[in-house]
Amino acid sequence: MANPLQFIQQVRSEVSKVVWPTRREVALTTVMVFVMATLTAIFFFLVDFLIRTGLKGLLGFFS
């Protein structure tokens, strides 16, 4: 196990290699996540609606 000073030096060395996203990249990615979450919610709503409608029709047919 490395001593604490050596560990901190290694951490600083690794953090300096990180390529941080620009403000524009963060904003664009955030918008894309919201759009995809909205599209996914709409898709599952439609699938749920179709299954529910189909089952109601099927069960109503037999009763």
N, C-alpha and C positions, 0 to 999 in steps of 0.2 A: 504494500500500500504506500502510495506517494505521500510525502509530507504536505501539509496544507498550503504552503507557499508555492510549491511546485504545481499542485492541483489548480490553484488560482491562475497561475501563469498559463497552464494548458487550456483552461476554460477561456481566458481572454484571447488566446491564440485562435481557438476554434470559433469564437463569436466574431472575430474580425473577418473570418472567411464567409460569414453568412451574407447572402445577397438579399437585402430587404426590398420588398415591393414598393413601387412609387405610389403616391396618393391616387393617381389615376387608375393604376392597376387594382388597388384596393376597392375603389368606388365601382369600377366595372365588374369586378368579381362579386361584390355585394349585390349589385343590380341583377346579375345573372342568377345568383342564388335565390333571390326573391321571385324572379320570373319562373325558374324551374319549380320552386315550391308551389307557386300558384297553379302552374300547369298540372303538376302532380295532383294537387287537391281537386282540381276540376275533373281530371281523369277518373279518380277514385269516386268522386261524387256521381259521375255518369254511370260507372260500372255498378255502384251500389243501387242507383235508381233503376237501372235496367233489371238487375237481379230481383229487387223488391217488387217491381211491377210484374215481372214474369211469374214470380211465386204467388203474388196476390191473384193474378189471373188464373193460374193453375189450380190453386186451392179453392178459388171461387167456382171454378168449373166443376169440381168434384163435390161441392156441398150443396 
